[in-house]
Amino acid sequence: MPNELTEDDSRAYGVVQAFSLILAGGALYAATLLSYRGGEVFLGLVQDPYDRVVWLGVGMGIPVALCGAVIAVQATLNRRWDLLRIVATVLLVGNLAIPAAWGVLWLIRHA
């Protein structure tokens, strides 16, 4: 018999999970913005003499995306497959795509 609190026991549990989806979505949005500009400079499409935008994309975009992925995983815990869990799974994949995209950019640049 599990002692874990589920949405059936408390409506507040569902509200916290829904709020975590907002946080994961915000993390995905921020990481995408940072990575888009940084990726352009990284590939040499836009000039930035100090590569500040690249460092923002790598130094902040990747960690923010990883935090968003962890938040999305937390939102799926003890939850049946419904709309919130599907949205959390999509946000998880999106947040994990940011570090993967930087890996692809690195491969493109060094190819």
N, C-alpha and C positions, 0 to 999 in steps of 0.2 A: 504494500500500500504506500504510494508515494506521498510525501509531505509537501510537495512543491505546489505553490499557488498557481492556479490556472485561471483563464478568463471566466470559466464557469463559476469559480469561487468569488471573484471580485471583478467588477466592471472596470475598476481603476487599472487593472493589469492590462486590459486591452487598450486603454488610453495611453499608457506608457509605451506599449509596443507601437501604436500608431505614431506617437511623437518621435520614437526612434527612427521610424521611416522618414520623417521630415528631416531629421539630422543626417541620415544616410544620403538622402537626395541632395541636401545642401552640400555635403562633402563631395558628392559626385560632380555637382555643378562647379564648385570652386576648383577642384582638381582638373576638370576639363578646361576651364579658362586658363589656369596657370600652365597647363601642358600644351595647349594650342599655341600660345604665343612663344613659349619656350621651344617647342618643336620646330617652329619656323626659323628661329634663330639658330638652333642646333644644326639644322640642315643647310644653313647658309642662304635661305631665301630672303631673310630680312637682316640688315646689318645692325649689330649691337657690339660696339668695340670692347666692352668689358664682359659680355655674356651674362649680364645680370639676370635677364629673363630666363636663361637656361638654368641658372642656379635656383631661381624661384620655382621653376617647374619641377626640377629634380629634388631640391631640398624641401619644398613645401607641398608640391602637387602629389608626389608619390606617398609621403606619410599621411596626408589628409585622405587620400583614396584608400589606403590600407585601414585607417581608422573608420572610414565609412563602411568598409567591408565587414569589419568586426561588429559595428553597430547593426548592420543588416543581419548578420548571423544571430546576434542576440535577439533581434525582433522575431526570429522564426522559432525560438525555443518553446517547447511545450504547446505548439499551435498546430491545429489540423490544417489541411490544405484548403485555404479559402483565399479571398482576394488579398488580404494583408500579407499572407505568406508568399503568394505569387509575386506581389510587388517587391517584397523584401528580397526574394531570389533574383529578380531582375536587377535591383540595385546592387546586390552582391556581385553579380557578374559584371555590371557596369563599372563598379569601383575596382574590381580586379583587372579590368581591361586597361586601366591607366598605366600601371607598371608594365604590363605586357606591351603597350604601345611604345613606351620608352625603350624597351628592349628591341622592338622592331625598328625604331628610329636609329638606335645605335648600330644595328645590322645594316641598315640602308647607308648610313654615313661611312661605315668602314668596309663597304663592299667594293 
